[in-house]
């Protein structure tokens, strides 16, 4: 029983670890930017709507994460 639980925990950790790069890339597509946040800002938003909802009522705005925007362009030149 103890070994089964350990095997299940290890399998869960492996599956979670394999899926995280895709989720991380999708999660940080947009950045909350402004005077308080600076540049590139708070880059934890998967959609523009999420970012704008957080920026609502503040002096902040949303922009595309520079790491995400320039990642595709830089891949072809290497």
PDB file of N, CA, C and O in Angstrom, chain B, residues numbered from 101:
ATOM      1  N   UNK B 101       0.831  -1.192   0.000  1.00  0.00           N
ATOM      2  CA  UNK B 101       0.000   0.000   0.000  1.00  0.00           C
ATOM      3  C   UNK B 101       0.871   1.251   0.000  1.00  0.00           C
ATOM      4  O   UNK B 101       0.583   2.227  -0.693  1.00  0.00           O
ATOM      5  N   UNK B 102       1.939   1.204   0.787  1.00  0.00           N
ATOM      6  CA  UNK B 102       2.820   2.358   0.885  1.00  0.00           C
ATOM      7  C   UNK B 102       3.507   2.618  -0.458  1.00  0.00           C
ATOM      8  O   UNK B 102       3.687   3.768  -0.859  1.00  0.00           O
ATOM      9  N   UNK B 103       3.885   1.553  -1.140  1.00  0.00           N
ATOM     10  CA  UNK B 103       4.561   1.689  -2.432  1.00  0.00           C
ATOM     11  C   UNK B 103       3.601   2.198  -3.503  1.00  0.00           C
ATOM     12  O   UNK B 103       4.006   2.953  -4.387  1.00  0.00           O
ATOM     13  N   UNK B 104       2.341   1.793  -3.435  1.00  0.00           N
ATOM     14  CA  UNK B 104       1.354   2.262  -4.404  1.00  0.00           C
ATOM     15  C   UNK B 104       1.120   3.763  -4.254  1.00  0.00           C
ATOM     16  O   UNK B 104       1.002   4.482  -5.247  1.00  0.00           O
ATOM     17  N   UNK B 105       1.054   4.221  -3.036  1.00  0.00           N
ATOM     18  CA  UNK B 105       0.863   5.642  -2.779  1.00  0.00           C
ATOM     19  C   UNK B 105       2.065   6.444  -3.276  1.00  0.00           C
ATOM     20  O   UNK B 105       1.906   7.513  -3.866  1.00  0.00           O
ATOM     21  N   UNK B 106       3.251   5.927  -3.037  1.00  0.00           N
ATOM     22  CA  UNK B 106       4.467   6.592  -3.512  1.00  0.00           C
ATOM     23  C   UNK B 106       4.510   6.604  -5.034  1.00  0.00           C
ATOM     24  O   UNK B 106       4.884   7.612  -5.633  1.00  0.00           O
ATOM     25  N   UNK B 107       4.135   5.509  -5.659  1.00  0.00           N
ATOM     26  CA  UNK B 107       4.104   5.432  -7.117  1.00  0.00           C
ATOM     27  C   UNK B 107       3.063   6.394  -7.694  1.00  0.00           C
ATOM     28  O   UNK B 107       3.313   7.041  -8.711  1.00  0.00           O
ATOM     29  N   UNK B 108       1.916   6.489  -7.060  1.00  0.00           N
ATOM     30  CA  UNK B 108       0.872   7.411  -7.527  1.00  0.00           C
ATOM     31  C   UNK B 108       1.336   8.863  -7.404  1.00  0.00           C
ATOM     32  O   UNK B 108       1.092   9.668  -8.303  1.00  0.00           O
ATOM     33  N   UNK B 109       1.998   9.202  -6.305  1.00  0.00           N
ATOM     34  CA  UNK B 109       2.494  10.566  -6.119  1.00  0.00           C
ATOM     35  C   UNK B 109       3.584  10.902  -7.138  1.00  0.00           C
ATOM     36  O   UNK B 109       3.621  12.013  -7.666  1.00  0.00           O
ATOM     37  N   UNK B 110       4.464   9.949  -7.412  1.00  0.00           N
ATOM     38  CA  UNK B 110       5.514  10.168  -8.404  1.00  0.00           C
ATOM     39  C   UNK B 110       4.926  10.312  -9.803  1.00  0.00           C
ATOM     40  O   UNK B 110       5.393  11.141 -10.584  1.00  0.00           O
ATOM     41  N   UNK B 111       3.919   9.526 -10.127  1.00  0.00           N
ATOM     42  CA  UNK B 111       3.263   9.627 -11.434  1.00  0.00           C
ATOM     43  C   UNK B 111       2.562  10.968 -11.596  1.00  0.00           C
ATOM     44  O   UNK B 111       2.631  11.582 -12.661  1.00  0.00           O
ATOM     45  N   UNK B 112       1.898  11.418 -10.562  1.00  0.00           N
ATOM     46  CA  UNK B 112       1.227  12.711 -10.599  1.00  0.00           C
ATOM     47  C   UNK B 112       2.229  13.841 -10.790  1.00  0.00           C
ATOM     48  O   UNK B 112       1.980  14.768 -11.561  1.00  0.00           O
ATOM     49  N   UNK B 113       3.349  13.771 -10.099  1.00  0.00           N
ATOM     50  CA  UNK B 113       4.379  14.796 -10.241  1.00  0.00           C
ATOM     51  C   UNK B 113       4.963  14.805 -11.649  1.00  0.00           C
ATOM     52  O   UNK B 113       5.254  15.870 -12.193  1.00  0.00           O
ATOM     53  N   UNK B 114       5.133  13.639 -12.234  1.00  0.00           N
ATOM     54  CA  UNK B 114       5.663  13.538 -13.587  1.00  0.00           C
ATOM     55  C   UNK B 114       4.687  14.108 -14.606  1.00  0.00           C
ATOM     56  O   UNK B 114       5.089  14.867 -15.487  1.00  0.00           O
ATOM     57  N   UNK B 115       3.428  13.757 -14.501  1.00  0.00           N
ATOM     58  CA  UNK B 115       2.420  14.262 -15.432  1.00  0.00           C
ATOM     59  C   UNK B 115       2.269  15.779 -15.284  1.00  0.00           C
ATOM     60  O   UNK B 115       2.157  16.484 -16.286  1.00  0.00           O
ATOM     61  N   UNK B 116       2.263  16.276 -14.079  1.00  0.00           N
ATOM     62  CA  UNK B 116       2.156  17.709 -13.841  1.00  0.00           C
ATOM     63  C   UNK B 116       3.372  18.439 -14.392  1.00  0.00           C
ATOM     64  O   UNK B 116       3.237  19.521 -14.963  1.00  0.00           O
ATOM     65  N   UNK B 117       4.534  17.872 -14.232  1.00  0.00           N
ATOM     66  CA  UNK B 117       5.759  18.490 -14.731  1.00  0.00           C
ATOM     67  C   UNK B 117       5.827  18.538 -16.237  1.00  0.00           C
ATOM     68  O   UNK B 117       6.370  19.488 -16.801  1.00  0.00           O
ATOM     69  N   UNK B 118       5.290  17.540 -16.897  1.00  0.00           N
ATOM     70  CA  UNK B 118       5.294  17.528 -18.359  1.00  0.00           C
ATOM     71  C   UNK B 118       4.315  18.529 -18.944  1.00  0.00           C
ATOM     72  O   UNK B 118       4.553  19.051 -20.033  1.00  0.00           O
ATOM     73  N   UNK B 119       3.244  18.802 -18.267  1.00  0.00           N
ATOM     74  CA  UNK B 119       2.238  19.714 -18.778  1.00  0.00           C
ATOM     75  C   UNK B 119       2.489  21.171 -18.446  1.00  0.00           C
ATOM     76  O   UNK B 119       1.826  22.036 -19.018  1.00  0.00           O
ATOM     77  N   UNK B 120       3.393  21.480 -17.570  1.00  0.00           N
ATOM     78  CA  UNK B 120       3.559  22.855 -17.113  1.00  0.00           C
ATOM     79  C   UNK B 120       4.167  23.824 -18.119  1.00  0.00           C
ATOM     80  O   UNK B 120       3.765  24.987 -18.098  1.00  0.00           O
ATOM     81  N   UNK B 121       5.101  23.455 -19.002  1.00  0.00           N
ATOM     82  CA  UNK B 121       5.628  24.455 -19.928  1.00  0.00           C
ATOM     83  C   UNK B 121       4.565  25.062 -20.832  1.00  0.00           C
ATOM     84  O   UNK B 121       4.599  26.266 -21.087  1.00  0.00           O
ATOM     85  N   UNK B 122       3.634  24.272 -21.318  1.00  0.00           N
ATOM     86  CA  UNK B 122       2.583  24.792 -22.169  1.00  0.00           C
ATOM     87  C   UNK B 122       1.690  25.736 -21.391  1.00  0.00           C
ATOM     88  O   UNK B 122       1.314  26.793 -21.899  1.00  0.00           O
ATOM     89  N   UNK B 123       1.347  25.374 -20.176  1.00  0.00           N
ATOM     90  CA  UNK B 123       0.504  26.230 -19.358  1.00  0.00           C
ATOM     91  C   UNK B 123       1.221  27.514 -18.998  1.00  0.00           C
ATOM     92  O   UNK B 123       0.604  28.578 -18.951  1.00  0.00           O
ATOM     93  N   UNK B 124       2.516  27.429 -18.742  1.00  0.00           N
ATOM     94  CA  UNK B 124       3.267  28.633 -18.386  1.00  0.00           C
ATOM     95  C   UNK B 124       3.357  29.601 -19.555  1.00  0.00           C
ATOM     96  O   UNK B 124       3.271  30.813 -19.361  1.00  0.00           O
ATOM     97  N   UNK B 125       3.529  29.089 -20.751  1.00  0.00           N
ATOM     98  CA  UNK B 125       3.594  29.956 -21.919  1.00  0.00           C
ATOM     99  C   UNK B 125       2.259  30.637 -22.137  1.00  0.00           C
ATOM    100  O   UNK B 125       2.215  31.833 -22.428  1.00  0.00           O
ATOM    101  N   UNK B 126       1.174  29.902 -22.002  1.00  0.00           N
ATOM    102  CA  UNK B 126      -0.148  30.480 -22.211  1.00  0.00           C
ATOM    103  C   UNK B 126      -0.518  31.451 -21.104  1.00  0.00           C
ATOM    104  O   UNK B 126      -1.280  32.390 -21.334  1.00  0.00           O
ATOM    105  N   UNK B 127      -0.003  31.243 -19.935  1.00  0.00           N
ATOM    106  CA  UNK B 127      -0.373  32.072 -18.797  1.00  0.00           C
ATOM    107  C   UNK B 127       0.205  33.474 -18.880  1.00  0.00           C
ATOM    108  O   UNK B 127      -0.439  34.413 -18.411  1.00  0.00           O
ATOM    109  N   UNK B 128       1.363  33.660 -19.440  1.00  0.00           N
ATOM    110  CA  UNK B 128       2.018  34.964 -19.370  1.00  0.00           C
ATOM    111  C   UNK B 128       2.021  35.716 -20.697  1.00  0.00           C
ATOM    112  O   UNK B 128       3.006  36.376 -21.030  1.00  0.00           O
ATOM    113  N   UNK B 129       0.937  35.625 -21.452  1.00  0.00           N
ATOM    114  CA  UNK B 129       0.868  36.285 -22.747  1.00  0.00           C
ATOM    115  C   UNK B 129       0.715  37.795 -22.659  1.00  0.00           C
ATOM    116  O   UNK B 129       1.229  38.514 -23.516  1.00  0.00           O
ATOM    117  N   UNK B 130       0.022  38.288 -21.644  1.00  0.00           N
ATOM    118  CA  UNK B 130      -0.236  39.728 -21.515  1.00  0.00           C
ATOM    119  C   UNK B 130       0.308  40.255 -20.200  1.00  0.00           C
ATOM    120  O   UNK B 130       0.316  39.558 -19.185  1.00  0.00           O
ATOM    121  N   UNK B 131       0.765  41.505 -20.239  1.00  0.00           N
ATOM    122  CA  UNK B 131       1.362  42.134 -19.064  1.00  0.00           C
ATOM    123  C   UNK B 131       0.582  43.374 -18.668  1.00  0.00           C
ATOM    124  O   UNK B 131       0.202  44.178 -19.519  1.00  0.00           O
ATOM    125  N   UNK B 132       0.347  43.525 -17.385  1.00  0.00           N
ATOM    126  CA  UNK B 132      -0.239  44.734 -16.829  1.00  0.00           C
ATOM    127  C   UNK B 132       0.889  45.737 -16.693  1.00  0.00           C
ATOM    128  O   UNK B 132       1.863  45.490 -15.982  1.00  0.00           O
ATOM    129  N   UNK B 133       0.764  46.862 -17.369  1.00  0.00           N
ATOM    130  CA  UNK B 133       1.836  47.854 -17.398  1.00  0.00           C
ATOM    131  C   UNK B 133       1.307  49.200 -16.957  1.00  0.00           C
ATOM    132  O   UNK B 133       0.110  49.476 -17.039  1.00  0.00           O
ATOM    133  N   UNK B 134       2.204  50.021 -16.496  1.00  0.00           N
ATOM    134  CA  UNK B 134       1.834  51.351 -16.065  1.00  0.00           C
ATOM    135  C   UNK B 134       2.904  51.923 -15.162  1.00  0.00           C
ATOM    136  O   UNK B 134       3.981  51.348 -15.007  1.00  0.00           O
ATOM    137  N   UNK B 135       2.599  53.041 -14.579  1.00  0.00           N
ATOM    138  CA  UNK B 135       3.559  53.753 -13.732  1.00  0.00           C
ATOM    139  C   UNK B 135       4.008  52.906 -12.540  1.00  0.00           C
ATOM    140  O   UNK B 135       5.190  52.884 -12.196  1.00  0.00           O
ATOM    141  N   UNK B 136       3.080  52.228 -11.930  1.00  0.00           N
ATOM    142  CA  UNK B 136       3.393  51.398 -10.761  1.00  0.00           C
ATOM    143  C   UNK B 136       4.113  50.121 -11.170  1.00  0.00           C
ATOM    144  O   UNK B 136       5.025  49.671 -10.476  1.00  0.00           O
ATOM    145  N   UNK B 137       3.707  49.533 -12.295  1.00  0.00           N
ATOM    146  CA  UNK B 137       4.216  48.232 -12.697  1.00  0.00           C
ATOM    147  C   UNK B 137       5.492  48.295 -13.510  1.00  0.00           C
ATOM    148  O   UNK B 137       6.271  47.342 -13.486  1.00  0.00           O
ATOM    149  N   UNK B 138       5.735  49.371 -14.223  1.00  0.00           N
ATOM    150  CA  UNK B 138       6.947  49.459 -15.029  1.00  0.00           C
ATOM    151  C   UNK B 138       6.863  48.635 -16.295  1.00  0.00           C
ATOM    152  O   UNK B 138       5.774  48.331 -16.783  1.00  0.00           O
ATOM    153  N   UNK B 139       8.029  48.273 -16.825  1.00  0.00           N
ATOM    154  CA  UNK B 139       8.076  47.484 -18.065  1.00  0.00           C
ATOM    155  C   UNK B 139       8.927  46.254 -17.840  1.00  0.00           C
ATOM    156  O   UNK B 139      10.024  46.421 -17.307  1.00  0.00           O
ATOM    157  N   UNK B 140       8.563  45.097 -18.168  1.00  0.00           N
ATOM    158  CA  UNK B 140       7.367  44.698 -18.884  1.00  0.00           C
ATOM    159  C   UNK B 140       6.124  44.655 -18.019  1.00  0.00           C
ATOM    160  O   UNK B 140       5.023  44.558 -18.562  1.00  0.00           O
ATOM    161  N   UNK B 141       6.242  44.721 -16.716  1.00  0.00           N
ATOM    162  CA  UNK B 141       5.075  44.776 -15.847  1.00  0.00           C
ATOM    163  C   UNK B 141       4.746  43.439 -15.210  1.00  0.00           C
ATOM    164  O   UNK B 141       5.604  42.569 -15.062  1.00  0.00           O
ATOM    165  N   UNK B 142       3.502  43.301 -14.841  1.00  0.00           N
ATOM    166  CA  UNK B 142       2.998  42.093 -14.197  1.00  0.00           C
ATOM    167  C   UNK B 142       2.494  41.153 -15.283  1.00  0.00           C
ATOM    168  O   UNK B 142       1.371  41.304 -15.765  1.00  0.00           O
ATOM    169  N   UNK B 143       3.304  40.200 -15.662  1.00  0.00           N
ATOM    170  CA  UNK B 143       3.011  39.322 -16.806  1.00  0.00           C
ATOM    171  C   UNK B 143       2.463  37.980 -16.348  1.00  0.00           C
ATOM    172  O   UNK B 143       3.162  36.968 -16.400  1.00  0.00           O
ATOM    173  N   UNK B 144       1.228  37.971 -15.906  1.00  0.00           N
ATOM    174  CA  UNK B 144       0.637  36.719 -15.442  1.00  0.00           C
ATOM    175  C   UNK B 144      -0.734  36.465 -16.043  1.00  0.00           C
ATOM    176  O   UNK B 144      -1.500  35.668 -15.501  1.00  0.00           O
ATOM    177  N   UNK B 145      -1.062  37.113 -17.137  1.00  0.00           N
ATOM    178  CA  UNK B 145      -2.410  37.018 -17.684  1.00  0.00           C
ATOM    179  C   UNK B 145      -2.433  36.227 -18.978  1.00  0.00           C
ATOM    180  O   UNK B 145      -1.607  36.449 -19.863  1.00  0.00           O
ATOM    181  N   UNK B 146      -3.380  35.302 -19.089  1.00  0.00           N
ATOM    182  CA  UNK B 146      -3.510  34.458 -20.275  1.00  0.00           C
ATOM    183  C   UNK B 146      -4.307  35.154 -21.371  1.00  0.00           C
ATOM    184  O   UNK B 146      -4.102  34.873 -22.552  1.00  0.00           O
ATOM    185  N   UNK B 147      -5.205  36.047 -21.004  1.00  0.00           N
ATOM    186  CA  UNK B 147      -6.012  36.726 -22.015  1.00  0.00           C
ATOM    187  C   UNK B 147      -5.993  38.230 -21.780  1.00  0.00           C
ATOM    188  O   UNK B 147      -5.737  38.716 -20.679  1.00  0.00           O
ATOM    189  N   UNK B 148      -6.271  38.935 -22.854  1.00  0.00           N
ATOM    190  CA  UNK B 148      -6.328  40.394 -22.783  1.00  0.00           C
ATOM    191  C   UNK B 148      -7.477  40.835 -21.875  1.00  0.00           C
ATOM    192  O   UNK B 148      -7.350  41.822 -21.152  1.00  0.00           O
ATOM    193  N   UNK B 149      -8.585  40.116 -21.909  1.00  0.00           N
ATOM    194  CA  UNK B 149      -9.737  40.448 -21.069  1.00  0.00           C
ATOM    195  C   UNK B 149      -9.404  40.333 -19.584  1.00  0.00           C
ATOM    196  O   UNK B 149      -9.826  41.171 -18.787  1.00  0.00           O
ATOM    197  N   UNK B 150      -8.653  39.302 -19.208  1.00  0.00           N
ATOM    198  CA  UNK B 150      -8.234  39.162 -17.804  1.00  0.00           C
ATOM    199  C   UNK B 150      -7.381  40.342 -17.382  1.00  0.00           C
ATOM    200  O   UNK B 150      -7.560  40.900 -16.299  1.00  0.00           O
ATOM    201  N   UNK B 151      -6.459  40.711 -18.243  1.00  0.00           N
ATOM    202  CA  UNK B 151      -5.562  41.814 -17.933  1.00  0.00           C
ATOM    203  C   UNK B 151      -6.335  43.127 -17.805  1.00  0.00           C
ATOM    204  O   UNK B 151      -6.113  43.894 -16.868  1.00  0.00           O
ATOM    205  N   UNK B 152      -7.235  43.381 -18.743  1.00  0.00           N
ATOM    206  CA  UNK B 152      -8.006  44.622 -18.705  1.00  0.00           C
ATOM    207  C   UNK B 152      -8.939  44.676 -17.503  1.00  0.00           C
ATOM    208  O   UNK B 152      -9.190  45.755 -16.968  1.00  0.00           O
ATOM    209  N   UNK B 153      -9.456  43.532 -17.071  1.00  0.00           N
ATOM    210  CA  UNK B 153     -10.302  43.509 -15.879  1.00  0.00           C
ATOM    211  C   UNK B 153      -9.498  43.901 -14.648  1.00  0.00           C
ATOM    212  O   UNK B 153     -10.009  44.593 -13.768  1.00  0.00           O
ATOM    213  N   UNK B 154      -8.258  43.469 -14.581  1.00  0.00           N
ATOM    214  CA  UNK B 154      -7.391  43.837 -13.462  1.00  0.00           C
ATOM    215  C   UNK B 154      -6.993  45.306 -13.546  1.00  0.00           C
ATOM    216  O   UNK B 154      -6.867  45.973 -12.518  1.00  0.00           O
ATOM    217  N   UNK B 155      -6.794  45.812 -14.752  1.00  0.00           N
ATOM    218  CA  UNK B 155      -6.382  47.199 -14.941  1.00  0.00           C
ATOM    219  C   UNK B 155      -7.536  48.178 -14.753  1.00  0.00           C
ATOM    220  O   UNK B 155      -7.309  49.377 -14.589  1.00  0.00           O
ATOM    221  N   UNK B 156      -8.746  47.690 -14.773  1.00  0.00           N
ATOM    222  CA  UNK B 156      -9.919  48.544 -14.669  1.00  0.00           C
ATOM    223  C   UNK B 156      -9.903  49.359 -13.376  1.00  0.00           C
ATOM    224  O   UNK B 156      -9.730  48.820 -12.283  1.00  0.00           O
ATOM    225  N   UNK B 157     -10.086  50.656 -13.527  1.00  0.00           N
ATOM    226  CA  UNK B 157     -10.130  51.544 -12.370  1.00  0.00           C
ATOM    227  C   UNK B 157      -8.767  52.011 -11.893  1.00  0.00           C
ATOM    228  O   UNK B 157      -8.674  52.720 -10.891  1.00  0.00           O
ATOM    229  N   UNK B 158      -7.724  51.631 -12.582  1.00  0.00           N
ATOM    230  CA  UNK B 158      -6.374  52.072 -12.221  1.00  0.00           C
ATOM    231  C   UNK B 158      -5.774  52.828 -13.399  1.00  0.00           C
ATOM    232  O   UNK B 158      -6.392  52.935 -14.458  1.00  0.00           O
ATOM    233  N   UNK B 159      -4.598  53.340 -13.214  1.00  0.00           N
ATOM    234  CA  UNK B 159      -3.892  54.027 -14.297  1.00  0.00           C
ATOM    235  C   UNK B 159      -2.937  53.068 -14.980  1.00  0.00           C
ATOM    236  O   UNK B 159      -1.788  53.415 -15.253  1.00  0.00           O
ATOM    237  N   UNK B 160      -3.409  51.865 -15.255  1.00  0.00           N
ATOM    238  CA  UNK B 160      -2.590  50.841 -15.886  1.00  0.00           C
ATOM    239  C   UNK B 160      -3.233  50.424 -17.205  1.00  0.00           C
ATOM    240  O   UNK B 160      -4.404  50.705 -17.459  1.00  0.00           O
ATOM    241  N   UNK B 161      -2.457  49.760 -18.022  1.00  0.00           N
ATOM    242  CA  UNK B 161      -2.941  49.267 -19.310  1.00  0.00           C
ATOM    243  C   UNK B 161      -2.302  47.907 -19.556  1.00  0.00           C
ATOM    244  O   UNK B 161      -1.450  47.466 -18.786  1.00  0.00           O
ATOM    245  N   UNK B 162      -2.711  47.255 -20.618  1.00  0.00           N
ATOM    246  CA  UNK B 162      -2.218  45.923 -20.923  1.00  0.00           C
ATOM    247  C   UNK B 162      -1.473  45.908 -22.246  1.00  0.00           C
ATOM    248  O   UNK B 162      -1.849  46.587 -23.201  1.00  0.00           O
ATOM    249  N   UNK B 163      -0.415  45.124 -22.281  1.00  0.00           N
ATOM    250  CA  UNK B 163       0.352  44.958 -23.495  1.00  0.00           C
ATOM    251  C   UNK B 163       0.797  43.515 -23.634  1.00  0.00           C
ATOM    252  O   UNK B 163       0.728  42.729 -22.689  1.00  0.00           O
ATOM    253  N   UNK B 164       1.255  43.185 -24.827  1.00  0.00           N
ATOM    254  CA  UNK B 164       1.745  41.832 -25.077  1.00  0.00           C
ATOM    255  C   UNK B 164       3.084  41.663 -24.375  1.00  0.00           C
ATOM    256  O   UNK B 164       3.927  42.560 -24.410  1.00  0.00           O
ATOM    257  N   UNK B 165       3.278  40.528 -23.747  1.00  0.00           N
ATOM    258  CA  UNK B 165       4.531  40.221 -23.069  1.00  0.00           C
ATOM    259  C   UNK B 165       5.658  40.189 -24.109  1.00  0.00           C
ATOM    260  O   UNK B 165       5.551  39.454 -25.090  1.00  0.00           O
ATOM    261  N   UNK B 166       6.737  40.966 -23.922  1.00  0.00           N
ATOM    262  CA  UNK B 166       7.822  40.983 -24.899  1.00  0.00           C
ATOM    263  C   UNK B 166       8.480  39.618 -25.087  1.00  0.00           C
ATOM    264  O   UNK B 166       8.914  39.299 -26.194  1.00  0.00           O
ATOM    265  N   UNK B 167       8.563  38.824 -24.055  1.00  0.00           N
ATOM    266  CA  UNK B 167       9.143  37.481 -24.190  1.00  0.00           C
ATOM    267  C   UNK B 167       8.306  36.624 -25.121  1.00  0.00           C
ATOM    268  O   UNK B 167       8.844  35.849 -25.912  1.00  0.00           O
ATOM    269  N   UNK B 168       7.005  36.759 -25.028  1.00  0.00           N
ATOM    270  CA  UNK B 168       6.120  35.988 -25.884  1.00  0.00           C
ATOM    271  C   UNK B 168       6.128  36.547 -27.307  1.00  0.00           C
ATOM    272  O   UNK B 168       6.141  35.786 -28.274  1.00  0.00           O
ATOM    273  N   UNK B 169       6.122  37.857 -27.433  1.00  0.00           N
ATOM    274  CA  UNK B 169       6.050  38.486 -28.747  1.00  0.00           C
ATOM    275  C   UNK B 169       7.296  38.216 -29.585  1.00  0.00           C
ATOM    276  O   UNK B 169       7.188  37.973 -30.787  1.00  0.00           O
ATOM    277  N   UNK B 170       8.464  38.255 -28.975  1.00  0.00           N
ATOM    278  CA  UNK B 170       9.705  38.100 -29.720  1.00  0.00           C
ATOM    279  C   UNK B 170      10.235  36.669 -29.737  1.00  0.00           C
ATOM    280  O   UNK B 170      11.233  36.400 -30.406  1.00  0.00           O
ATOM    281  N   UNK B 171       9.603  35.752 -29.026  1.00  0.00           N
ATOM    282  CA  UNK B 171      10.072  34.364 -28.975  1.00  0.00           C
ATOM    283  C   UNK B 171       9.960  33.688 -30.333  1.00  0.00           C
ATOM    284  O   UNK B 171      10.882  32.984 -30.745  1.00  0.00           O
ATOM    285  N   UNK B 172       8.871  33.883 -31.024  1.00  0.00           N
ATOM    286  CA  UNK B 172       8.685  33.248 -32.330  1.00  0.00           C
ATOM    287  C   UNK B 172       9.647  33.826 -33.360  1.00  0.00           C
ATOM    288  O   UNK B 172      10.187  33.088 -34.185  1.00  0.00           O
ATOM    289  N   UNK B 173       9.859  35.107 -33.322  1.00  0.00           N
ATOM    290  CA  UNK B 173      10.728  35.754 -34.292  1.00  0.00           C
ATOM    291  C   UNK B 173      12.173  35.321 -34.127  1.00  0.00           C
ATOM    292  O   UNK B 173      12.878  35.112 -35.114  1.00  0.00           O
ATOM    293  N   UNK B 174      12.618  35.186 -32.888  1.00  0.00           N
ATOM    294  CA  UNK B 174      14.018  34.815 -32.627  1.00  0.00           C
ATOM    295  C   UNK B 174      14.320  33.357 -32.928  1.00  0.00           C
ATOM    296  O   UNK B 174      15.477  33.021 -33.177  1.00  0.00           O
ATOM    297  N   UNK B 175      13.338  32.491 -32.916  1.00  0.00           N
ATOM    298  CA  UNK B 175      13.573  31.071 -33.159  1.00  0.00           C
ATOM    299  C   UNK B 175      14.091  30.811 -34.567  1.00  0.00           C
ATOM    300  O   UNK B 175      14.922  29.924 -34.762  1.00  0.00           O
ATOM    301  N   UNK B 176      13.621  31.558 -35.538  1.00  0.00           N
ATOM    302  CA  UNK B 176      14.003  31.302 -36.916  1.00  0.00           C
ATOM    303  C   UNK B 176      15.397  31.767 -37.280  1.00  0.00           C
ATOM    304  O   UNK B 176      15.947  31.293 -38.274  1.00  0.00           O
ATOM    305  N   UNK B 177      15.988  32.665 -36.528  1.00  0.00           N
ATOM    306  CA  UNK B 177      17.282  33.238 -36.871  1.00  0.00           C
ATOM    307  C   UNK B 177      18.467  32.478 -36.298  1.00  0.00           C
ATOM    308  O   UNK B 177      19.609  32.820 -36.606  1.00  0.00           O
ATOM    309  N   UNK B 178      18.245  31.488 -35.499  1.00  0.00           N
ATOM    310  CA  UNK B 178      19.363  30.766 -34.879  1.00  0.00           C
ATOM    311  C   UNK B 178      19.805  29.605 -35.692  1.00  0.00           C
ATOM    312  O   UNK B 178      20.736  28.898 -35.304  1.00  0.00           O
TER     313      UNK B 178
END
